[in-house]
Amino acid sequence: MALAASLALQAQAVDNPAANNKADKGQRNTTENAFVFTGSADNQWSNAANWTIGTAKGEIANRIPTATDHVIIDGDCVVATSGEAASITINKGSSLTVQQNSFAVETPFTIKDGGQLFAPAGSEYRGTFEKTIRGYGDSRLGNYYFLAMPITNFNLATGFQDAGMFPNGDPNSTDYDLYFFAQNNDVAGEMDQNGDGVIDFDNDYDGLWYGEWQNYKWFCNEESGWDVTDFTDEVPNNYAYMYANKENTTLSFNGTFYAGNQMRQCYYVGGCDWPGLQLVGNPLPCNASLTFGSRINGFYMINEQNHRRNVVPVEGYEAIVAPATAVFVEATSGGNDQKRVTFVPSTENANVRSAKGFVTIEVLSSDGILEDRAYVRDYESEGLSKFSLSNEGAKIYIPQNGKKYAAVSGTGATTLPLCFTTNEGGIHTLTFKVDNMDCDYLHLVDNATGADIDLLRTPKYSFNANDCPYATRFKLVFAEEATNEIADNFAFVSNGQLMVNNSGEAILQVMDVAGRVLSTETIRDSYSKSLGLSAGVYVVRLSNGHDVKVQKIVVR
């Protein structure tokens, strides 16, 4: 049931832009004499100047469609009052905005991946929603998608198979993976499953996989004692799944599309892996603005370049989530008040980021692929804890108080440690983007090489990941007067480890503030050790026979 064991079998995306482009452009207009909305005049359905007829000739139609005409939307179209069509296909990059009774409810819609249908709450438009999946082929790193079901009354017993998620229709195939992240209402810290009057995680939640990944194929196995209908205990509108397929495929979800605002209550239960993290999805057939309750703190999505199964944090409270797409959100500890996320059909300005400032830090692999991301913000708020689906690939994070964060507040800071880890080595690149941040001074210091980079002049730094065996490789410096202060820093504490930046042979001593020597050892080059010390202030002394360095460290 563990995610790591199953995901290790999966593979990197097989990108085939030419094939994808052919599918999107050459085969999307399947009705030879369809009416095509081009939007050449304006965005109104009722304007005959926006319509051509015949996908091959593209002749001006000189009229709007009738109930016997097949329609293709190839622009952004608004139906102000009512319209007629035998069928409607919304192409990639196009949208159709309708009123509740703009079309007969029997009118079939096809929404291509990348198309959008904006319909008001209470509407019951039906049809097919398509989602394009790029296969992982024979590679070893997974190409996963976070999916939400974009139709009402999704049937767990038949819905996945009807959508084409199983290779050759076989749910026991080894050429796909379908996961559900178990964060459901039944195990939200309020169950006394064994009836002993005490809510106890170890006993009450045993067997319910709270905070773990469930693989659909396990439920297909009769020996499990479960049925596929138990895969998700409940199917509210924005439950979500993680999916990968070996082959390129197009999923087709058929039924009545969701309409209106979709809200999901989130939960926090300590004592399990990834407490407070929930996978929630936008089930709407249109882009949605994601809004948070006061106890939801940022969110994660699959790396948008989709080459790895890493997830990257996203900041800003007006973020856009695409149709049938899911994201991870984090509920913080405390009561359940205001622990909600809501997906609202996006507005014209919904994707405008808050004016509050950010420093965005991205780590790119040697081939330019985005591997991870972290943020420093210029306003006070709780940090977003670091989260990853895999130990593979590079990670960038900021340590604070013994925890790893993907986003922190930089208000008042003169320096911040910046941790980098990877198991792949080689050349990596850090890029920095300052967005609405009032920065007169921003430097990156490489603790391994001593390099000091003015990020306002050169917002990119390439380095060899093999040069430094410890995590706290970098510092961000926000004030010029802090440069001298940190220039001689050689020791860092992260997650109970003392990390020492050193070259050659030296004697390392750790002392308490009274000067008592707690440990003495000879080290060579950069070094790390487990401290095993109680919280407090200590002194580290490093001597190589020529120079002596002394530095205070804080153990929390």
C-alpha positions in Angstrom: 0.0 0.0 0.0 2.9 2.3 0.5 3.4 4.9 -2.2 7.2 4.6 -2.6 7.2 0.9 -3.4 4.6 1.2 -6.1 5.8 4.5 -7.6 9.3 3.2 -8.1 8.0 1.2 -11.0 6.8 4.2 -12.9 8.4 6.3 -15.5 9.3 9.6 -16.9 6.9 11.2 -19.5 7.4 10.4 -23.2 6.9 13.7 -24.8 5.7 13.7 -28.4 4.8 17.3 -29.3 4.2 16.4 -32.9 1.7 13.7 -32.2 0.0 15.8 -29.5 -0.2 18.8 -31.9 -1.8 16.5 -34.6 -4.4 15.3 -32.2 -5.2 18.8 -31.0 -5.2 20.6 -34.4 -5.7 18.1 -37.2 -8.3 15.8 -35.7 -10.4 18.0 -33.5 -12.8 19.2 -36.1 -14.4 15.9 -36.9 -17.7 17.2 -38.4 -17.0 18.2 -42.0 -19.9 20.7 -42.4 -19.9 21.9 -38.8 -20.5 25.5 -37.8 -17.2 26.9 -36.4 -17.3 29.9 -34.0 -14.1 31.9 -34.7 -14.7 35.0 -32.6 -13.4 37.1 -35.5 -15.9 39.9 -34.8 -16.6 39.7 -31.1 -17.4 37.0 -28.5 -21.2 36.8 -29.1 -22.8 33.6 -30.3 -25.6 35.7 -31.8 -23.3 37.6 -34.3 -23.3 35.8 -37.6 -20.0 37.4 -38.5 -18.3 35.1 -35.9 -19.3 31.9 -37.8 -17.9 29.9 -40.6 -19.3 26.7 -42.1 -17.3 23.6 -43.2 -14.1 22.8 -41.3 -12.1 22.4 -44.5 -13.3 25.5 -46.5 -14.0 27.8 -43.6 -16.6 29.8 -45.6 -18.6 32.6 -43.9 -21.8 31.2 -42.7 -23.9 34.4 -42.9 -26.1 33.0 -40.1 -26.0 31.5 -36.7 -26.4 27.8 -36.1 -29.9 26.1 -35.8 -30.9 23.0 -33.9 -29.8 20.8 -36.8 -26.2 22.2 -37.0 -23.2 20.7 -35.3 -21.1 23.4 -33.7 -17.4 23.7 -32.9 -16.2 26.5 -30.6 -12.8 27.7 -31.6 -12.6 30.9 -29.6 -14.1 32.5 -26.5 -17.9 32.5 -27.0 -20.7 33.9 -24.8 -24.4 33.0 -25.3 -26.2 36.1 -24.0 -29.7 34.7 -24.2 -30.2 31.4 -26.0 -28.8 29.3 -28.8 -29.4 26.1 -30.7 -27.2 23.2 -31.9 -27.3 19.5 -32.6 -24.0 19.1 -30.7 -21.3 21.4 -29.4 -17.5 20.7 -29.3 -15.3 23.1 -27.3 -11.7 23.0 -28.6 -8.5 23.3 -26.7 -7.8 26.9 -25.7 -11.5 27.9 -26.2 -14.4 28.5 -23.9 -18.2 28.7 -24.0 -20.1 30.8 -21.4 -23.8 30.0 -21.1 -26.8 30.7 -19.0 -28.8 28.0 -17.3 -31.3 27.6 -20.1 -29.2 28.7 -23.1 -29.5 25.3 -24.7 -31.8 22.3 -24.5 -30.5 20.0 -21.8 -30.4 17.2 -24.4 -27.7 19.0 -26.4 -24.5 16.9 -26.2 -21.3 18.7 -25.4 -17.7 17.5 -26.0 -15.1 19.5 -24.0 -11.6 18.8 -25.3 -8.6 18.9 -22.9 -7.9 22.6 -22.5 -11.5 23.7 -23.4 -13.8 25.2 -20.9 -17.6 25.3 -20.3 -18.7 28.1 -17.9 -22.2 27.2 -16.7 -24.2 28.6 -13.7 -25.0 26.6 -10.6 -28.0 24.3 -11.2 -27.4 23.7 -14.8 -27.5 20.1 -16.1 -25.5 20.1 -19.3 -24.2 16.7 -20.3 -21.6 15.3 -22.6 -18.0 14.1 -22.7 -15.0 15.7 -21.0 -11.6 14.7 -22.4 -8.3 14.6 -20.5 -5.1 13.9 -22.4 -2.5 11.7 -20.6 1.1 11.5 -21.8 2.4 8.0 -21.1 5.6 7.1 -19.2 6.8 4.6 -21.8 9.8 2.6 -20.7 11.3 5.2 -18.5 11.7 4.7 -14.7 10.4 8.0 -13.4 6.6 8.4 -13.2 4.6 10.8 -15.3 1.6 11.3 -12.9 -1.5 13.5 -13.1 -3.6 14.7 -10.3 -7.2 14.2 -11.5 -10.7 15.2 -10.3 -13.8 13.6 -11.8 -15.6 16.4 -13.8 -19.0 14.7 -13.7 -21.8 14.2 -11.2 -22.7 10.8 -9.7 -19.3 9.2 -10.5 -19.6 5.5 -10.2 -16.6 3.9 -8.5 -17.4 0.4 -9.8 -17.6 1.4 -13.5 -16.5 5.0 -13.8 -12.7 4.5 -14.1 -13.1 1.7 -16.7 -15.7 3.7 -18.6 -13.3 6.6 -18.8 -10.6 4.4 -20.4 -8.2 4.5 -17.5 -7.3 0.8 -17.7 -5.0 -0.5 -20.5 -7.1 -2.9 -22.7 -9.9 -2.5 -20.2 -8.1 -4.6 -17.6 -8.1 -3.0 -14.1 -5.4 -5.6 -13.0 -3.0 -4.4 -15.7 0.5 -3.5 -14.6 0.7 -0.7 -17.2 -1.0 2.0 -15.2 -1.4 3.2 -11.6 -4.4 4.8 -9.9 -4.1 6.1 -6.3 -6.4 7.7 -3.8 -4.9 9.7 -0.9 -6.8 8.6 2.2 -7.9 11.8 3.8 -11.6 11.3 4.4 -14.2 12.4 6.9 -14.4 8.9 8.6 -10.9 9.2 10.0 -10.8 13.0 10.8 -9.8 12.5 14.4 -13.3 12.0 15.6 -13.8 8.2 15.4 -13.7 5.7 18.3 -13.6 2.7 16.0 -12.9 0.0 18.6 -15.5 1.4 21.1 -13.2 1.8 24.1 -14.2 5.4 24.7 -10.8 6.7 23.7 -9.8 8.1 20.3 -6.4 6.4 19.7 -4.6 6.7 16.4 -2.8 3.4 16.7 -5.9 1.4 17.5 -8.8 3.3 16.1 -7.3 4.0 12.7 -5.6 0.6 12.1 -6.4 -0.7 8.7 -8.0 2.6 7.4 -4.7 3.9 5.8 -5.2 7.4 7.0 -2.7 9.7 5.4 -1.5 6.9 3.0 -1.9 6.1 -0.7 -4.4 3.4 -1.7 -3.8 1.7 -5.1 -7.0 0.8 -7.0 -5.5 -2.5 -8.1 -5.2 -3.7 -4.6 -9.0 -3.4 -4.3 -9.4 -5.4 -7.5 -7.7 -8.3 -5.8 -10.3 -10.7 -4.2 -7.8 -11.7 -1.5 -7.8 -8.1 -0.1 -11.3 -8.7 1.3 -12.4 -5.4 -0.2 -14.2 -4.3 -3.3 -13.5 -1.5 -5.8 -16.4 0.4 -4.4 -14.4 0.7 -1.1 -11.6 2.5 -2.9 -13.0 5.8 -1.9 -15.3 5.8 1.1 -17.2 8.8 -0.2 -17.2 10.5 -3.5 -18.0 14.2 -2.9 -17.5 16.5 -5.8 -13.9 17.3 -5.4 -12.3 14.1 -4.2 -9.3 13.5 -6.4 -6.8 10.8 -7.6 -3.3 10.4 -8.9 -3.0 8.6 -12.2 -0.4 7.4 -14.7 -0.5 5.3 -17.8 2.3 3.6 -19.8 0.8 4.7 -23.1 -0.4 8.0 -24.4 -4.2 8.0 -24.0 -7.2 10.3 -23.9 -9.6 9.7 -21.0 -13.3 10.4 -21.6 -15.6 11.2 -18.7 -19.2 11.0 -19.7 -22.2 12.3 -17.8 -23.6 15.5 -16.4 -21.0 18.2 -15.7 -20.6 19.7 -12.3 -21.8 23.3 -12.0 -21.5 25.9 -9.2 -19.0 26.4 -6.4 -17.5 23.2 -4.9 -16.3 23.3 -1.3 -14.2 20.7 0.6 -13.7 20.5 4.3 -10.1 19.6 5.2 -8.7 18.0 8.3 -5.6 17.7 10.4 -4.7 14.6 12.4 -1.3 14.3 14.0 0.6 11.0 14.3 0.4 10.0 10.7 2.5 10.6 7.6 1.8 14.0 6.0 -0.7 15.2 8.6 -3.1 17.8 7.3 -2.3 17.2 3.6 -5.3 16.5 1.4 -5.6 16.0 -2.3 -8.5 18.0 -3.5 -9.7 18.6 -7.1 -11.5 21.0 -9.3 -14.5 19.0 -10.7 -15.8 21.9 -12.8 -15.6 21.9 -16.6 -13.8 25.3 -16.4 -10.9 26.9 -14.7 -11.5 27.5 -11.0 -10.2 30.0 -8.6 -9.0 28.2 -5.5 -9.9 30.0 -2.2 -8.7 28.9 1.2 -10.1 29.0 4.7 -8.0 30.6 7.4 -6.4 27.3 8.4 -5.3 26.3 4.9 -1.8 27.3 4.1 -0.8 27.2 0.4 -0.9 24.3 -2.0 1.1 22.0 -4.1 0.7 20.7 -7.7 2.5 18.2 -9.9 5.5 19.8 -11.6 3.9 21.6 -14.5 6.6 20.3 -16.9 5.3 16.9 -16.0 8.6 15.1 -16.4 8.9 14.0 -12.8 6.6 13.0 -10.0 7.8 15.8 -7.8 5.4 18.4 -6.6 6.0 22.1 -6.4 4.5 24.6 -4.0 2.3 27.4 -5.3 1.7 30.7 -3.6 -1.0 33.3 -3.8 -4.7 33.1 -2.9 -6.1 33.7 -6.3 -4.5 30.7 -8.0 -6.1 29.0 -11.0 -6.7 25.2 -11.1 -7.6 23.7 -14.5 -10.7 21.6 -15.1 -10.5 18.0 -13.7 -7.2 18.9 -12.1 -6.3 18.4 -8.4 -3.8 19.9 -5.9 -2.5 19.2 -2.5 -3.5 21.6 0.3 -2.3 21.7 3.9 -4.6 22.1 6.8 -2.7 23.3 9.9 -3.2 22.0 13.5 -6.1 23.2 15.6 -9.9 23.0 15.4 -11.9 22.5 12.3 -13.0 26.1 12.0 -12.3 27.6 8.5 -10.5 24.5 7.2 -12.1 24.7 3.8 -11.1 25.0 0.2 -13.5 26.2 -2.4 -13.4 26.0 -6.2 -15.2 28.9 -7.8 -15.5 29.3 -11.6 -12.7 31.7 -12.5 -13.3 35.3 -13.4 -11.3 37.5 -15.8 -9.0 38.6 -13.0 -8.9 35.4 -11.0 -5.4 34.6 -11.9 -3.9 37.9 -10.8 -1.4 37.2 -8.0 -1.6 39.1 -4.8 0.4 42.3 -4.8 2.3 41.0 -1.8 5.9 40.2 -2.7 7.8 37.0 -3.3 11.2 35.7 -4.0 10.7 32.6 -6.1 13.5 30.1 -6.0 13.6 27.3 -8.6 16.1 24.5 -9.0 16.6 23.3 -12.6 18.4 20.1 -13.6 21.2 20.1 -16.1 18.7 19.7 -19.0 16.7 22.7 -17.8 13.8 20.8 -16.3 12.1 22.4 -13.3 12.7 20.0 -10.4 11.5 22.0 -7.3 10.6 25.4 -6.0 10.5 27.4 -2.8 9.4 30.9 -1.8 10.4 33.7 0.6 7.6 36.2 1.2 7.7 39.7 2.5 4.6 39.4 4.7 3.9 37.6 8.0 2.2 34.3 7.7 2.6 30.7 8.7 5.1 28.7 6.6 4.2 26.0 4.1 5.8 22.8 5.2 8.0 21.0 2.6 6.3 18.0 0.9 7.4 15.7 -1.8 6.0 12.5 -3.3 9.4 11.0 -3.9 13.0 11.0 -2.5 14.3 11.2 -6.0 15.3 14.4 -7.7 16.5 17.7 -6.3 14.8 19.5 -3.4 15.1 23.2 -2.3 13.7 24.3 1.1 14.2 26.7 4.0 14.8 25.2 7.5 13.3 26.9 10.5 12.9 25.6 14.0 13.9 22.1 13.0 11.3 21.9 10.2 11.6 22.1 6.5 9.5 24.7 4.7 8.7 25.3 1.1 7.5 28.9 1.8 8.5 31.2 4.7 8.1 34.8 5.7 11.2 36.9 5.1 9.9 39.9 7.0 12.7 41.3 9.1 15.3 38.6 8.1 18.9 39.6 7.3 19.9 36.1 6.3 18.1 32.8 5.7 19.6 29.3 5.3 18.6 27.6 2.0 18.9 23.9 1.8 19.5 21.8 -1.3 19.5 18.0 -1.5 19.7 15.6 -4.4 20.7 12.0 -5.1 21.5 12.7 -8.7 24.6 15.0 -8.4 25.9 16.8 -11.5 25.2 20.4 -12.5 22.1 22.1 -11.2 20.9 25.7 -11.5 19.1 28.0 -9.1 17.0 30.8 -10.5 15.6 33.7 -8.5 12.7 35.9 -9.4 11.8 38.9 -7.3 8.0 39.7 -7.7 6.7 42.9 -6.0 9.4 42.4 -3.3 11.0 45.6 -2.0 14.6 44.4 -2.3 17.6 46.7 -2.5 20.0 43.9 -1.7 19.7 40.2 -2.3 22.7 37.9 -2.4 23.2 34.2 -2.5 26.2 32.8 -0.7 27.4 29.3 -1.5 28.8 27.8 1.7 30.7 25.1 -0.2 32.6 27.3 -2.7 32.4 30.7 -1.0 30.7 32.3 -4.1 28.7 35.4 -3.4 26.1 36.2 -6.1 24.3 39.5 -6.5 20.9 38.1 -7.4 19.5 41.5 -8.4 22.1 41.6 -11.2 22.6 37.9 -11.9 19.4 36.0 -10.8 20.9 32.6 -11.8 23.6 30.4 -10.2 24.9 27.0 -11.6 26.8 24.7 -9.3 28.0 21.1 -9.0 25.8 19.2 -6.6 28.6 16.8 -5.8 30.7 19.6 -4.1 28.8 19.7 -0.8 27.8 16.6 1.3 25.5 18.6 3.6 22.0 20.1 3.1 22.5 23.7 4.3 24.6 24.6 1.2 23.4 28.2 0.7 22.4 31.4 2.5 20.1 34.2 1.3 21.4 37.6 2.4 18.9 40.5 2.5 21.1 43.3 3.8 24.6 44.4 2.9 25.7 44.9 6.5 24.9 41.2 7.1 27.6 40.1 4.6 30.5 40.5 7.0 28.5 38.9 9.8 28.0 35.7 7.9 31.3 35.6 6.0 33.0 33.5 8.6 30.1 31.2 9.4 31.2 27.6 8.9 28.8 25.6 11.1 25.0 25.1 10.6 22.4 23.1 12.4 19.6 21.4 10.5 17.3 18.6 11.8 19.6 17.8 14.7 22.7 17.5 12.5 25.7 19.7 12.9 27.1 20.6 9.4 30.6 22.0 9.1 32.0 23.7 6.0 35.7 22.8 6.0 38.6 22.1 3.7 41.5 19.7 4.6 42.1 18.3 8.1 41.0 20.1 11.2 40.1 19.6 14.8 36.4 20.2 15.6 35.3 20.9 19.2 31.8 21.5 20.6 31.6 23.4 23.9 28.8 24.7 26.1 28.5 28.4 26.8 30.6 27.9 30.0 33.5 26.7 27.9 33.3 23.0 28.9 34.4 20.8 26.0 31.6 18.4 25.1 33.4 16.6 22.2 36.6 16.7 20.3 37.4 15.0 17.0 39.5 15.2 13.9 37.6 15.8 10.7 38.6 16.0 7.0 36.8 18.4 4.6 33.1 19.1 5.0 31.5 17.1 7.7 28.2 16.4 9.5 27.3 14.7 12.7 24.3 14.0 14.9 24.4 16.4 17.9 22.3 14.6 20.4 22.3 17.8 22.5 19.5 19.4 24.5 18.1 22.7 23.3 20.4 25.6 24.0 23.3 27.7 22.8 26.7 26.0 22.1 30.1 27.1 20.7 31.8 25.3 17.8 35.6 25.7 17.5 37.5 24.6 14.3 41.3 24.7 14.1 43.5 23.5 11.3 46.9 24.4 12.9 47.0 27.8 11.1 43.6 29.4 11.6 41.0 29.1 14.4 37.3 29.7 13.8 34.8 30.0 16.6 31.0 30.2 16.1 27.9 30.0 18.2 25.1 27.6 17.2 21.6 27.2 18.5 20.0 23.8 19.1 16.2 24.0 19.2 
